[in-house]
Amino acid sequence: ALLTMKATVIATFFGVFLTCTYTAKEATKKTKKAKLYVPQIDCDVKAGKIINPEFIAKCPPGCQDVKYRVYGTDIYASFSSVCNAAIHSGIIDNTGGKILVQKVAGHSGYRGSFSNGVRSLSLPRWRESFLVSEGKPRKGVTYPSTLEYSSSKSTAVKSGNDNVNVPTGDAVRKEYPTTPVPTPTTQMATTTPTPTTTTTDPSTTVPQPTTTPAATRTTAAAAKTRPGLHRVRDMAFRGTSTSASNRNILLHNTGVQRQEPVATFQRAAGSPAHLAMETDSWKSGLSLFDTGFSSKEELNPKPLEPISQGNQNCKVDLSFLMDGSWSIGKRRFQLQKRFLGNVAQALGIGSAGPLMGIVQYGDDPSTEFNLKTYANSKDLRNAIEKIQQKGGLSNVGKALSFVNKNFFLDANGNRGGAPNVVVVMVDGWPTDRVEEASRLARESGINIFFVTVEAAAQSEKQNVIELNFVDKAVCRTNGFYSINVPSWFSLHKVVQPLVKRVCDTDRLACSKTCLNSADIGFVIDGSSSVGTGNFRTVLQFVANISKEFEISDTDTRIGAVQYTYEQRLEFSFDKHSTKQDVLNAIKRISYWSGGTSTGAAISYASEQLFSKSKPNKRKIMILITDGRSYDDVSVPAMTAHQNGVIAYSIGVAWAAPDELEAIASDPAKEHSFFVDEFDNLYRYVNQLIQNICTEFNSQPRN
């Protein structure tokens, strides 16, 4: 009986244990069944249109198409197609799938490439970027089942529709019928916040600066050894320039001490807090050094004088790279400061005119003050007088890289609409290479000027790391961007010539990109064979091209001509100065109807549009026709080409291929396109823009 009782107890215990185990497993299964419901996005959705900073989305099949443009490689500009970027990066293929998208800061340059069947484009810079990875949720992050959109999408107008859609710009919340996402019970402290709100630019948050007590530099402390192959100047003030034959050239492993004049200036040494760290501009969490702020400007943020409007004929954002290396010496450093103060006075600093900041370089660059620190010439000159020499080598390349990544940021006063200009002051020659850093800066839209003082003598050229460094660095090699001064004592003579050049915004070629530097004239076939419905489709094609450009009085301008047997100027280049005005003007064009005299239309456009183009604008003609011309097109087209007009021809239906090639600039295969019907015109919007940009970027630098 006792054994039977024990067996019963044991059986009961195991029964309860198995029941509990089964219940726990079932609960676990139910928990695991809770899935993330992923919203689906269309192929044409751009990352910049989605407000959420991080999200998982599902791409449909068929997004691998040239009409869904992608800018960049690995890191993509936010106006790229999200799904086609995911295909380019290899995360998904053309069958679609789930992807994880993370927004990051804007990048200084985006490199185009061909990958996984997708051709991405290059871009100088953009305000926001994104990364694409496999569509698996990160631990501790809650993902939205509803994506929030910043503006409505514009769809192509089909044949017969009389309306030309343009984005309204109003905030729109696009919701998908999905089940709420289960929220993890715990969230790591380092995870991204729930991505339901607009991201904040990390560059606008600056850590509290720390100051380092400055040590007073005396005559004895100033005597230092110099690295090899770096020139040492005679420091005594003689009233005349020191001849090249009297300079000392340092050889390898020689320790030559700099001789100081009898009367020395005692000043505080540069604070180590000003030494800057270079980081990729797209990374979040920028530090004090990344943003280009120095501790001095944070402690004294208020201008001493009232804000000045400044010289409104010279609206530029200007950074001077000030040579603080040991080779320049104390006296010449003082002359450099005096020169910069005189430049500030001549510029007429002000909120509606030029703004100026200074970066001093030696071994490492540091921002003395940025664009928004001082709003008038008087305060700026006083601040320049207080700058202390850093010392070190003349690492110009490192300084240019620093400026490109850290100086021209919104947080530092960059205004966007004003050209970015860097003027590099160099005593002798740089001690590092400048070519690559300069190229990246130019591609970011920065106009680089060089002021070189006391260039290398013939006997010193063996010590120069990079011969012809000025031509490798400046925006153009035509002499406009470089000034050589034989002596620091004659530097004052180039104040006015330099100011005149940096204020000549029409000639600041490196501010120009393929999207903001053209006069584009559309020549539109309005003949009877087109028809009312197809004509509206052509206008939508014209609008879709136009809205990709930066349109203003000083940027890209748009004009239009319609033709049949006769020609009509719909609007000239100077008629509309905003993108919305241009799009509205395109929408108002009325269908004419008549014959097809394409040759006469080209001549008319040359006379009425392109003869009035600005000298520094690229003249681009885009002609759309659906049939063979009644007159000759080759002679008018050749005349237009000879007058600098870059011609693109788009033929539809019955257009003659031989005429399209005659109209197009060389090579014809990159400047002429053909589609079998009007509804397929949209397929060539992206290709046309890409060809315009490729041609622009291939220009010589002379």
Secondary structure, 3 states (H helix, E strand, C coil): CHHHHHHHHHHHHHHHHHHHHHHHHHHHHHHHHCCCCCCECCCCCEHHHECCCEEEEEECCCCCCCCCCCEECCCEECCCEHHHHHHHHCCCECCEEEEEEEEEECCCCECCCEECCEECECECCCCEEEEEEECCCCCCCCCCCCCEECCCCCCCCCCCCCCCCCCCCCCEECCCCCCCCCCCCCCCCCCCCCCCCCCCCHHHCCCCCCCCCCCEECHHHHCCCCCCCCCECCCCCCCCCCCHHHCECCCCCCCCCCCCCCCCCCEECCCHHHCCCCCCCCCCCCCCCCCCCCHHHHHCCCCCCCCCCCCCCCCCEEEEEEECCHHHHHHHHHHHHHHHHHHHHHHCCCCCCCEEEEEEECCCEEEEECCCCCCCHHHHHHHHHCCCCCCCCCCHHHHHHHHHHHHCCHHHCCCCCCCEEEEEEEECCCCCCCHHHHHHHHHCCEEEEEEEECCCCHHHHHHCCCCCHHHHHCCCCCCCCEEEECCHHHHHHHHHHHHHHHCCHHHCHHHCCCCCCEEEEEEEECCCCCCHHHHHHHHHHHHHHHCCCCECCCCEEEEEEEECCCEEEEECCCCCCCHHHHHHHHHCCCCCCCCCCHHHHHHHHHHHCHHHCCCCCEEEEEEEECCCCCCCCHHHHHHHHHCCEEEEEEEECCCCHHHHHHHCCCCHHHCEEEECCHHHHHHHHHHHHHHHHHHHHCCCCC
